[in-house]
């Protein structure tokens, strides 16, 4: 039984060699500034949304302290660079946090924040899924999952959220949310995209829907589901590299300097 974190599926499908280095061989590297920004925004918005559910009355500014702490007191090493310094990251994180809390959170009704599923075993595939679902929301259609995604291309200039390649991950999160909560996930999944630009104009936030997110996991009579593909890769040991990956870079891959696929 091989354990796969839901958040690592992108690495597995993009470059199995990179996934193996991180999740099988235990090769590590510092977190980049952009990733630190994402963690900070996730931390502070979670504090605010959890306070809303619990009626704790934590203000937007009070919740923002979690973002500041995540940046200046990180729980893992961070490789800061000229583009991503703590002061820059803090400014962007606080701007996105405030915009989310004022403009997005009031539109949502959340049942739970950061729903952890320790382990969901799929015995016939020999894999176990694990991960944390950002939000469990409820609306007229029922219960659904919400995933917060930050990045420099998260939201286009026309206000649309990039959803390409995210369906399988949200499908896994739906499985994990049901396993952890026992709640039937029957509403459409949604992504809240946060554009991590350095100007106010480029710090956009928008919402997109992903319908039938689990369908791509299961496949049909014409194609194999992506969970089968993941199982085939990890059990075959065929962790081939992808030198054409956008993340084939020493900043993102711990085996970059020794990877034979780059030659």
C-alpha positions as CSV (number, residue, x, y, z in Angstrom):
1,X,0.0,0.0,0.0
2,X,1.6,3.3,-1.2
3,X,0.5,6.5,0.5
4,X,-0.1,9.5,-1.9
5,X,-0.8,13.0,-0.6
6,X,-3.5,14.7,-2.7
7,X,-1.4,17.8,-3.0
8,X,1.4,15.8,-4.5
9,X,-0.6,14.4,-7.4
10,X,0.5,17.3,-9.6
11,X,4.1,16.3,-9.2
12,X,3.4,12.7,-9.8
13,X,1.7,13.3,-13.1
14,X,4.0,16.1,-14.2
15,X,7.3,14.4,-13.4
16,X,7.3,11.1,-11.6
17,X,11.1,11.4,-10.9
18,X,10.5,14.6,-9.0
19,X,7.7,13.0,-7.0
20,X,9.8,9.9,-6.2
21,X,12.7,12.2,-5.0
22,X,10.4,14.1,-2.6
23,X,7.9,11.4,-1.4
24,X,9.9,8.1,-1.7
25,X,13.5,9.0,-1.3
26,X,12.9,11.8,1.2
27,X,15.0,14.3,-0.6
28,X,14.2,17.8,0.7
29,X,14.8,21.4,-0.3
30,X,13.9,24.8,1.1
31,X,10.4,26.2,0.4
32,X,10.4,29.1,-2.1
33,X,9.1,32.5,-1.3
34,X,6.0,32.0,-3.5
35,X,5.1,28.9,-1.6
36,X,5.7,30.7,1.7
37,X,3.2,33.3,0.5
38,X,0.6,30.6,-0.2
39,X,1.0,29.1,3.2
40,X,0.7,32.5,4.9
41,X,-2.6,33.3,3.1
42,X,-4.0,29.8,3.8
43,X,-3.1,30.3,7.5
44,X,-4.7,33.6,8.0
45,X,-7.9,33.0,6.0
46,X,-8.4,29.7,7.9
47,X,-8.3,31.6,11.2
48,X,-10.9,34.1,10.0
49,X,-13.2,31.4,8.5
50,X,-12.9,29.2,11.5
51,X,-13.8,32.2,13.7
52,X,-16.9,32.8,11.6
53,X,-18.1,29.2,12.1
54,X,-17.3,29.2,15.8
55,X,-18.7,32.8,16.3
56,X,-15.4,33.7,18.0
57,X,-15.5,37.2,16.6
58,X,-11.9,37.4,15.4
59,X,-11.5,40.5,13.2
60,X,-9.9,40.6,9.8
61,X,-6.8,42.4,11.2
62,X,-6.5,40.0,14.1
63,X,-6.6,37.0,11.8
64,X,-4.0,38.6,9.6
65,X,-1.5,38.0,12.4
66,X,-1.4,34.3,11.4
67,X,0.0,35.3,7.9
68,X,2.7,37.5,9.5
69,X,3.7,34.7,11.8
70,X,3.8,32.2,9.0
71,X,6.2,34.4,7.0
72,X,8.5,35.5,9.8
73,X,8.4,32.3,11.9
74,X,8.1,29.6,9.2
75,X,7.9,26.0,10.3
76,X,10.3,25.0,7.5
77,X,13.3,26.5,5.8
78,X,12.6,29.2,3.2
79,X,14.9,30.1,0.3
80,X,14.2,33.8,-0.1
81,X,15.5,35.6,-3.2
82,X,15.5,39.0,-4.7
83,X,11.9,38.8,-6.0
84,X,10.5,37.2,-2.9
85,X,11.7,38.8,0.3
86,X,9.7,38.6,3.6
87,X,8.6,42.2,3.5
88,X,7.3,41.8,-0.1
89,X,5.6,38.6,0.7
90,X,4.0,40.1,3.8
91,X,2.5,43.0,1.9
92,X,1.0,40.7,-0.8
93,X,-0.3,38.3,1.8
94,X,-2.0,41.0,3.9
95,X,-3.6,42.5,0.8
96,X,-5.0,39.2,-0.4
97,X,-6.1,38.3,3.1
98,X,-8.0,41.5,3.5
99,X,-9.6,41.2,0.1
100,X,-10.6,37.6,0.7
101,X,-12.2,38.4,4.1
102,X,-14.1,41.4,2.9
103,X,-15.2,40.3,-0.6
104,X,-15.2,36.5,-0.8
105,X,-15.8,35.0,2.7
106,X,-19.2,36.8,3.2
107,X,-20.4,35.0,0.0
108,X,-19.6,31.6,1.5
109,X,-21.2,29.4,4.1
110,X,-18.6,27.0,5.4
111,X,-19.3,23.9,7.5
112,X,-15.6,23.2,8.2
113,X,-12.1,24.6,7.7
114,X,-9.0,22.5,6.9
115,X,-10.7,19.0,7.1
116,X,-7.9,16.5,7.6
117,X,-8.2,12.9,6.3
118,X,-5.4,10.8,7.7
119,X,-5.9,7.9,5.4
120,X,-8.3,6.7,2.7
121,X,-7.3,3.2,1.5
122,X,-8.2,2.1,-2.0
123,X,-7.3,-1.6,-1.6
124,X,-7.8,-2.7,-5.2
125,X,-5.4,-0.1,-6.4
126,X,-2.9,-0.6,-3.6
127,X,-2.8,3.1,-2.7
128,X,-3.9,5.2,0.3
129,X,-4.9,8.9,-0.2
130,X,-4.3,11.5,2.5
131,X,-4.5,15.3,2.7
132,X,-6.3,18.3,4.0
133,X,-9.3,19.9,2.4
134,X,-9.3,23.7,2.6
135,X,-13.0,24.2,3.2
136,X,-16.3,22.3,3.2
137,X,-19.1,24.6,2.0
138,X,-22.8,24.2,1.9
139,X,-25.3,25.8,-0.5
140,X,-28.7,25.0,-2.0
141,X,-27.3,22.1,-3.9
142,X,-25.8,20.4,-0.8
143,X,-22.3,20.1,0.5
144,X,-19.2,20.7,-1.6
145,X,-15.5,21.4,-1.2
146,X,-13.6,24.6,-1.7
147,X,-9.9,24.8,-2.6
148,X,-7.9,28.0,-2.2
149,X,-5.1,28.4,-4.8
150,X,-2.5,31.2,-4.9
151,X,-0.2,31.9,-7.7
152,X,1.1,34.5,-10.3
153,X,-1.3,33.1,-12.9
154,X,-4.2,32.1,-10.6
155,X,-6.7,34.7,-12.0
156,X,-6.6,36.1,-15.5
157,X,-7.0,39.8,-16.2
158,X,-10.6,39.2,-17.3
159,X,-11.3,37.8,-13.8
160,X,-11.5,34.1,-14.8
161,X,-9.8,31.5,-12.6
162,X,-7.4,29.0,-14.2
163,X,-9.0,25.5,-13.6
164,X,-7.0,23.5,-16.2
165,X,-5.5,20.4,-14.6
166,X,-7.2,20.9,-11.2
167,X,-10.2,18.6,-11.6
168,X,-8.4,15.4,-10.5
169,X,-7.1,17.0,-7.3
170,X,-10.5,18.4,-6.4
171,X,-12.0,15.0,-7.1
172,X,-9.5,13.5,-4.6
173,X,-10.4,16.2,-2.1
174,X,-14.1,15.3,-2.5
175,X,-13.2,11.7,-1.6
176,X,-11.2,12.8,1.4
177,X,-13.8,15.2,2.6
178,X,-16.5,12.5,2.6
179,X,-14.2,10.0,4.3
180,X,-13.2,12.4,7.0
181,X,-16.6,14.0,7.7
182,X,-19.1,11.3,6.7
183,X,-20.9,14.0,4.9
184,X,-22.1,13.3,1.3
185,X,-20.4,15.6,-1.1
186,X,-23.0,16.4,-3.7
187,X,-22.5,20.1,-4.6
188,X,-20.1,21.4,-7.2
189,X,-16.5,21.9,-6.2
190,X,-15.1,25.4,-6.3
191,X,-11.7,27.0,-6.6
192,X,-11.0,30.4,-5.0
193,X,-8.1,31.7,-7.0
194,X,-5.8,34.4,-5.6
195,X,-3.4,36.2,-7.9
196,X,-0.2,37.0,-6.1
197,X,0.8,40.1,-8.0
198,X,2.9,42.9,-6.5
199,X,0.5,45.7,-7.4
200,X,-3.1,46.2,-6.2
201,X,-4.4,45.7,-9.7
202,X,-2.7,42.4,-10.0
203,X,-3.9,41.0,-6.7
204,X,-7.1,39.6,-8.0
205,X,-9.4,37.1,-6.4
206,X,-12.2,35.1,-8.1
207,X,-14.2,31.9,-7.9
208,X,-14.6,29.1,-10.4
209,X,-16.7,25.9,-10.4
210,X,-15.5,22.5,-11.3
211,X,-18.3,20.1,-12.1
212,X,-18.0,16.3,-11.8
213,X,-14.5,16.5,-10.4
214,X,-14.5,12.8,-9.4
215,X,-15.3,11.6,-12.9
216,X,-11.8,11.9,-14.2
217,X,-10.5,9.8,-11.3
218,X,-12.6,6.8,-12.2
219,X,-12.4,6.6,-16.0
220,X,-14.8,4.9,-18.3
221,X,-14.9,2.2,-21.0
222,X,-12.7,4.3,-23.2
223,X,-10.0,5.4,-20.8
224,X,-8.4,4.5,-17.5
225,X,-9.1,6.7,-14.5
226,X,-6.3,8.9,-13.1
227,X,-6.2,6.9,-9.8
228,X,-5.4,3.8,-11.8
229,X,-2.6,5.8,-13.6
230,X,-1.2,6.9,-10.3
231,X,-1.3,3.4,-9.0
232,X,0.5,2.1,-12.1
233,X,3.3,4.6,-11.7
234,X,4.0,4.1,-8.0
235,X,3.8,0.3,-8.1
236,X,5.8,-0.2,-11.3
237,X,8.6,2.0,-10.0
238,X,8.8,3.6,-13.4
239,X,9.6,7.1,-12.1
240,X,10.6,8.7,-15.4
241,X,11.7,12.3,-15.6
242,X,10.2,15.1,-17.6
243,X,12.8,17.6,-18.5
244,X,10.2,19.7,-20.4
245,X,8.3,20.3,-17.1
246,X,8.0,24.0,-16.1
247,X,9.2,22.9,-12.7
248,X,12.4,21.2,-14.1
249,X,14.4,23.7,-12.1
250,X,16.8,23.6,-9.2
251,X,14.4,25.7,-7.2
252,X,11.7,23.1,-7.4
253,X,13.3,19.7,-7.8
254,X,15.7,18.2,-5.2
255,X,17.3,15.8,-7.7
256,X,17.7,18.3,-10.5
257,X,21.5,18.4,-10.5
258,X,21.8,14.6,-10.7
259,X,18.8,13.8,-13.0
260,X,19.9,11.8,-16.0
261,X,16.7,12.8,-17.9
262,X,18.0,16.3,-18.4
263,X,20.9,15.2,-20.6
